[in-house]
Amino acid sequence: MPSQTEAALPPELRPFQASARRNIMVYLVICVGAGFIAVPLSVDPARHCLEYACPQWLHLAALGLGVLSVLGGVTALIRNTRCGSRLDLAARALVWWVGVPPFKESRIPLDDIATVLWDTSGDSNQLSLRDRAGKRLYVPEDCLRAPHQAWAQALAATFPHISYEHKA
């Protein structure tokens, strides 16, 4: 049950947690890995490699990549890897975690965050937290509530000492 102070936060800043069992990317990794396993097993060199010899190393590389992908996805499902974040208003800190329970929580004091930078200038959107010297404060984006731009704007609006910058 969230405390009264957490309930007063905007919805974008309320505690967030995601698990591997609810993450579609884990299932996609397993499906792609299964595809990489199925393709080399379904290619018949006597039938499909008539004009030139099929390289054996390519079959083994695809099979190995598929097995690694499937094993990684299944391991994440079995261990139920989780990530998330919350604002600890009493300690004035952003708390985040990644891994398998019990978690080792990492904390960034809110007073150390000077700027939230939303960068859309590259190939992908990137969110970063910066201190007063411009040094990046590390928080995995998966730990923050999506959409990240709304989270960043809500953080800057809630805490006046934090500025929001959009780099296009």
N, C-alpha and C positions, 0 to 999 in steps of 0.2 A: 504494500500500500504506500503510495507516494506521500511524503510529508506535505504540509500546507505550503511551505516555501517552494517545493518542487511543483506543486499544482499551480502556483502563481506564474511559473515560467511559461513562455510561449511553447506551443506544441513542438516546434522544431528543436527545442533545447531539452525536452524531457528525456529521462533515461532511455537508452536504446541498447538492444542486444540482438544479435543475429547468430544463428547456428548453422552448421554445415548441412544439417538435415533439412533446413528450409531454404537453402541457397541453390538456386537453379544452376549456377555455374558448376557446382560439384557434379550434378547429374549430367551436364553437358560434357564435362571432362571424361566421365565414364563412357558416355555414348561415343565420343570421338575416339577414345582409346579402343573401344570394342570394334569400331570401324577399321582402325589401324591393325587390329588383330585379324579381322575377317578378310580384308583385301589380300594380304600375302598368302593366306591359306586357300583362297578361292582361285588364285591364278595358277593355271596349269601350263607349265613351260612347253609341253609337247603341243599344246593347242594355241596358246597365246603368244609364243615367242618364235614365230616361224622365220621372220626376216632377219632377226638378230637375236643373240643369246640374252636371256634375262639375267641381269647381274644378281648373283646370290646375296651379296652384301646388302642390296637394297631391300630384299625380302626380310633379311635379319634385322636391319635397322628399323623398318616399319613395324615388325613384330615386337621388337624390344621397346620402341616408343609406345606402342599400344599397351603392352603389359605394364609399363611404368605408369602410364596415365590411369589405367583401371585400378591398379594397386593404390595409387595416391588418392583417388576419389573414394574408393571403398574404405581406406584407412581413415579419411576425414569423416566419413559417415559413421564408422564404428566408434571412433573416439569422440564424435560429436564436438568437433572443434567449434569454439565460440569466440565472438569478438563483440565489443560494445563500448559504450562510454556513458558518463553521467557527469553532471555538475555537482560538486560537493560545495554547496553554498556556505556551510558553516566554516569550512576550511578554505574557502575561496580558491578552489582548484578544479581543473578539468581532469577527471579520472578516466583512464581507458585501459582495456585489457584485450589480450589475444591469447588463445591457446585452449588447453583442456583444463576443466576444473580440477583442483582448486587453482584459481587464477593468481598470477602475480600482477597486481595493479600498478600502473605507472601514473604519476601525477605531474601535472604542469600547473604551477600557481597562476591564477588568472591575472595577477599583477605583473607577471613576466611577459604576458602576451600584449604586444603593442599594436600589431597589425594582422588582419586576416586577409590574405591575398588569394583572389579567385582568378586564375590564369587561364584564359581561353585562346591565347595567342598561338599555341602549338597545335599538334595533331590531336591532342586530347585535353580535356579540362582537368585542371589540377588545383587543389586547395592546399595552402600552406599557412602555417602560423609562424609569425616572425616576432622576435623580441625587439627591444629598443635599438639595438645595434644592427638590426637587419638579419641576424642569424636565424636560420630555420629551427623551429622547435618541432621535433618529430612526433607525429601522430599518424598512424595508418588511416587512410581515407575510409577503409572498410569499417572502421570503428565508429565513424560518425554517421548520424542520421542523414539519409538522402531525402530530398535533393540537397547537395552540399552547398550550393549557392544560397538557398534559403536558410540553411543552418548558419552559415557565415554571417549573413545579414542580421539574423536574429541575435547572434552573439554580440555583434557590434552595437545593435540597438539596445540590448539589455545592459551592457557594461560600457559606459561612456568613454572610458579610457582606451578602449579597443577601437581602432579605425578599420574600416572596410575598404579594400581597394580591388578594383576590377581591371585586369590587364587584358586588353583585347588585341 
